[in-house]
Each structure stands twice: as C-alpha cells, then as structure tokens.
Amino acid sequence: MPERTKETEKQRQPEAGDSAEVLDLKAAADFLKVSKPTFYRWLAQGKIKGFKAGQQWRFYRRDLEKFLETEEPAAPPAAAEEAERAVEEARKARGLPSVEWNRPGELLDPSVEAEDNPIQRVVNVILASAIDRRASDIHLDASAGEVKIRYRIDGVLHEEMIIPKYVHAPLVARLKLLGDMNLAEQRLPQNGRIAVKHRGRDYDVRVFTYPAMFGEAAVLRILDQASVLIGFDKLGMSPPMRAAFERRLRANQGLIVVTGPLGCGRTTTLYSALNLLNSPQKKVATIENPVEYRLPNVMQVHVNRKAGLTFAVGVRTFRYCDPDIILVGDLEDLETAELCVQAAMTGHIVLTAMVPADAPSVITRLIEMGVEPFLVSSALSAVLAQRLLRKVCPSCRTEYKPSPDTLRRLGMSDDEIASAKFYHGAGCEECRHTGYYGRTGVFELLEVDDRLREMIARRAATAELRAAAVEGGMVTMLQDGLEKAKQGITTIEELLRVLAVGRD
C-alpha cells in the first residue's frame, strides 16, 4: 500500500522540464490576485487543478491561465461596494442622476439580466456616464493608491472620478472579459470590442489594455454607430467646399486623400463620403485596421497581419473583385501607395487617409515614400486636410473682444478687427462650465488641376505647391477657422490651440 501511494505521488509530480511553470499556493493566489481563503474555496470546489508535492500543494501556471480565461477575478465585497459608492458620489458631485440599469433598452447587454455584481454595476455606470456626457474615450490609469478615470469630451480630457486602487484589477478584468480578451495575459497590450446598447442606440466600445507601472491601464474608445452616417454640412464643411469635394468624389476615377493627425475626424469624413457614394449600382470595398463602423452593402475587410492580410494585400485582391470604390484605412507604406495609385489610374475612386499636417504636404510625402512624381500627378484628384474645433456653447454664448495683437498675427487688418464680432461661452450647466459644447471641422481642400500636375511632376517644393493652390482658390484651414470664429461657431483661442498659429 505505501508503495502504491509513493507511485501515485510520483506520477503526480511535474516533469523536470515543467518546473519553471510550477507555483506554490501563495504564488498561485498572488497570480490570481485573490486571498488564500478564496483560493482554498475554489480549490475545494474543484475549479482549480493542482497536485501534491509531499505535503505542499503545487499548481501549473498554464492551468491557472486556463482558469482565468473563464473566471474573472473578484474584488472583496466590501471593496466592490465602496467602489460603487465612490462612482455614485462622483456622479452626484457633478449633478448627475443615478443610473438604473434594469429598464428596457438601458442594459449594456440585452442578454444580461439584473446586474448583481458591484463590479459589473461600476463598469456599467462608467460607460453610461461617458455616453451621456458625449465622451469619445475613457482612460483608466492606476497610481500607487488610486485609479483615475478620465473622459475625453470634445477633444479634451476631463477627470471624472477617482476610485480605490484595490478595485483596479477586477475592474480591468471585467472589461477584458466583456471584450473577449485573455484575462491571464497581463504582460502584453491587448485589444477587444464590446457591443453596447444604451437608451435605444447601438455603440461599439473598443477596449485597449497595456501594462503600466502600477497595473494594467485601459483606454476605451466609444463609437456611435449612427454618428458616422452624417452629411458634410454637419461636419462643418462650407457649401462651396462641400460642392467641390462632392464633385471630386463623383468623378470616374482618382485618388482622394483625407489628412490630419489621429483624432481629427478623418474616419468620419471618409465614411460620410462612402455613405454619399454607396448605392446598389456600385461595388464598394474597404480594407481597414480595424473596421470601426459597419456600413450596409459594403464589403469591409479587417487587416490581419499575423495571417498576412495587410493593406497592400487587400488592395491587390480588390482588383479582382470588380469594385467601383475602394477605401484604404491608412496609406502607410510604398507598396500600398503604389497599388492605390495604380487603382486610381485604372477606373477606380480610391479613398484613403494620411497624417501630414496640411494638404500640400501630402504630395511631398507621397513622393518621399518613393511614388514616382508623374504617377502622383496623374492619379491624385484631391486632398482634404482637417482638424476638429470645439464649438461655442449656444446656451451661454456671449460677445467678447479678443486681443487686437492676436488678431493681427492671424492676418486680420485693422478694419476687419474693428468690424468683426467674436463670441465665446461664459460657462453654464449645459456645457459644464467649459464654454464649449460639441465640435466642428475646419478644412482645406486642394484640388489638383493642370498647373499643380505640372509642378508635382517636376518635384516642386511644398511651399510652392501651397502658394499655387492658394492662388488657384484654395481656402486654408486658418481662413476657414477664422470665418467660423467670425460666425460665432468657435473662438479665437480654440483656433490657436488646435492649429498652433499666430503665436510668438
């Protein structure tokens, strides 16, 4: 009998090669971020697999990782309830009502019944509050003793609430579980997606997690599925510029580039263009990383670099799918750029995005990437550069006088300064005392004509291209922004902040 027991114990021992993956009970509990009593309870319930090494329990790391894939860490009940109270107090301090999650159409997931877990309710309230406040992003950043939650509203981060540090791990774990991410992986960045339904509207929430000094940080990007299907007038494009841009979009072929830094609204502009062109008579194909919005009657392809599906592979494949319109999420390398140029010269409208600061710089960038100048001049139809400016709150809009020196640096004459009227927001409950509510676009549209084609072919400098485009009637972003400031849509200070012009 003793011999059989020894033999059984020997069979349960890990092989020598697996010793690095074996944890003792304390290390296993720390890995799962739970107390020893909780760990013992899971062990007794058979949720966790282990083996005896002498009188001590040992656990394979891979078994614990498998456990985490199906079981999210739990915060101590008192801690979770305190976190929930902290969230409610933060909302109350800002005059926000409590959220009731069991009314029809207000559950984050329609398949979920009443939420009994405080951590689930905390996540729900954070998401609901962000959506109600028109936030585009949520940032969760942990420090040594607390977790700060900030919302990006109208392009600017606002601190929303501070919650206890000990709820950080289960909070991130809940987000990762909802986003179908690997709970066990905490050493590498991850991304996922959560489908949200709030007040009868559908939202996609993209979840990004990445390792940081005090625990995993998380960023959630909120995508309103209805917001992308808007016209150029609602984007803030002036009627003459909108008419010129639509004329280029409706041409038989050509490369059209929308440029600007990340977060400037390029995706919304491109999708609005697709919505304008989309019809049963046309085949539309997109290659994106990732597919942020889903459009009806459009063949949308998601980049998968691990499988070898890149932007270049997608564009090359599309040529055999007989598309009329091709959208490429980012023009990031020479191969993709050359394929887009070839497609634009062979009967396709090609829409894409780049990151140069202004429209003429796109031409220079394409040539610097290695695209032959004569190909750029032949394929390029138009370049639309844009930024997003905060709009003056209509509820507290009042007239004010900016500094005359600032206006002169912006190119205004003394007569224009004397006659122009400017407005800003005094601050009210509606805009939460920021003076701004919502955003609008500021644009410059460069249309490639014969004169510009000749200059591109001979590699003219960016300054020459800009001067020729302005001489040909191009309205710059600064001019467009000044006009919006004169109309009371935005402020001079916001124009200076976004475009970084007119400063000493």
Buried (B, 14 or more C-beta within 10 A) or exposed (E): EEEEEEEEEEEEBBEEEEEEBBBEBEBBBEBBBBEEEBBBEBBEEEEBEBBEBEEEBBBBBEBBBBBBBEBBBBBBEEBBBBBBBBBBEBBEEEEBEEBEBEEEEBBBBEEEEEBEBBBBBBBBBBBBBBBBBBBBBBBBBBBEEBBBBBBBBBBEEBEBBBBBBBBBBBBBBBBBBBBEBBBBBBEEEBBBBBEBBBEEEEBBBBBBBEEEEBBBBBBBBBBBBEBBBBEBEEBBBBEEBBEBBBEBBEEEBBBBBBBBEEBBBBBBBBBBBBBBBBEEEEBBBBBBBEBBBEBEEBEBBEBEEEEEBBBBBBBBEBBEEEBBBBBBBBBBEBBBBBBBBBBBBEEBBBBBBBBBBBBBBBBBBBBEBEBEBEBBBBBBBBBBBBBBBBBBBBEBBEEEEBEEEBBBBBEBEEEBBEEBEBBBBBBBEEBBEBBBBBBBBBBBBBBBEEEBBEBBBEEBEBEBBBBBBBEEEBBBBBBBBBEBBBEBBBBBBBBBEBBEBBEE
